[in-house]
Amino acid sequence: MAEARVAIRVKPGASRTQVGGAYGDRLVVAVSARAVDGAATEAALAAVAKAFGLRRRQVTLVTGATSRDKVVSLELDPAVAERRAAELRA
């Protein structure tokens, strides 16, 4: 299976969960979960999976476990992933 990597910026404690917008070259993922015990990271991975039309298990964290800036791996064709990420950043 092809793998694509996407850089994201997590905004924990948002009023609602949503994926969209840009922070530099990163895709913004706002989540209502707080940054406690990995809750915001898990919520962000679930939100990214939904935004890209994937199952949660098809999205894995590559780097940034304790940072707002993360890189995630998607089980998705890289061209399709980049096109969708560009749509969401716009």
ABEGO torsion letter per residue (X at the ends): XBBBBBBBBBBBGBABBBBEEBBEABBBBBBABBBBGGAAAAAAAAAAAAAAGBBAAABBBABGAABABBBBBBBBBAAAAAAAAAAAAX
